[in-house]
């Protein structure tokens, strides 16, 4: 989501950052981990147990992850950044740009139609949030 | 700005187009069972209890001042106790007689001090008081973890996580294991962690310093997008996801994720409803004393188990409120005034609603306190309190298949160590699992090369406690 929003900070090395800080755009591998007090968002996404060696992480799919996608400030901000990144031009140009940045392809005719209809009645940020929430973005083929 | 690009071929397309059979090579990985980790499951045998409410008096309440009357201690007040050296956290001195009065209650004649007068006078015949509890170490961190996870140091799942793992959840719109505290108890979230079990079995912690319902569960509401708009969002999301899924129908993760959004949408409404005590009658709110946090927590606990939540823990307060190293007469009196009314209300309310039989109530702390007075560090003030005591302490049970109106086991004449029918924390765990329908030796999870369980190599079910 950070890459797609265009704001990812690729700084390597150095001190860790607080993952729940909205102004933090560094990669998750630089998140500060207090093992007795892991932030909820980290636990929700199957972060490894910080007390022992974990050879393989367990994968779950649960509603709390969906709640994060739907309601968290992080995703809200990422959606806004994506919308701003393609903030100019016709609806078609904007939707195409969003698809290419997020999903690596152009939208089909049907998807273009659905998108245009949606943004007539809703904010662009709500639309980009949907794209950020899709399975296509989340799962690798 | 980056150049727009097109992926030439997805890996899946490439495999498919490379001739017969090659596409199928991808299949075994894709068929990795996703399933729903919270789908309801049956326990090993018919359970007596379906829910647990653990009223956790964190800090270590003193048994000789609450549920374990010791006339010999009164006689020895001010004199050195004739006992061999028992390890405590700090230095202790002569015997300190209890400043509280004890009475007998109910038809069973159960003894209790005025600290818990309301609970005892209203419900003595429902309570199963275990006087012979014992643990391993007179320190909070270790004993909190032992009481909650079965191990003092190593990272182990809490009993709430084990039970959610074993039972799933009856109500898919709420978390299966919830902990409530105004702040955090000692050892923080290691008390409700899932450790090596999947993260979804972790307890959902609610900071009850927050009174507004919407702040209690993370991300339960969208502060910017109204619900009608959100519904439209999710509809479009579902449409896009289903199109995506058409070519990938063998992947169960996709379906699981599509469903998780619908569950999350419903959870938004159901969780905020469950936590909203203003929906209770004024009468009920007053009964619990819900204007104060202890009553509010227990009322929330009742609402949660009514809706199928399996385990709810209610901690008395931040850090260790019952840890009366000093001024035990006033400290325990005040703590009792906070806890007694709401506890009595909860038991009565569950009984009235017909839920007491299927709800196991556990009440106690991580250890007890010494009958000998604690010598303040540096002797800076007169000795008026008690030190930690893991050698013998009291935990009581009610509902959920336990015998009422009884006291089980005994400490020595002064209430220092458990001597008769001793119940270790592991034994308590084995008994709790038994009441919830599990053989503690068979509820296991494979990790690091062997099967683990809550009780590991310890624990026996205390059959005498069962109704």
Interface residues (C-beta under 8 A of the other chain):
Chain A: X6 X36 X37 X38 X40 X41 X43 X44 X45 X46 X47 X49 X51 X52 X54 X58 X59 X60 X61 X62 X63 X64 X65 X66 X67 X68 X69 X70 X71 X72 X76 X85 X96 X97 X100 X101 X104 X105 X106 X110 X111 X114 X118 X121 X122 X126 X129 X130 X133 X134 X135 X136 X138 X139 X140 X141
Chain B: X1 X2 X4 X5 X6 X7 X10 X11 X12 X13 X34 X37 X38 X154 X155 X172 X173 X175 X187 X188 X189 X190 X195 X196 X198 X199 X200 X202 X218 X219 X220 X221 X222 X223 X224 X225 X229 X230 X232 X233 X234 X236 X237 X239 X240 X241 X243 X244 X245 X248 X251 X253 X254 X256 X257 X258 X260 X261 X263 X264 X265 X267 X268 X448
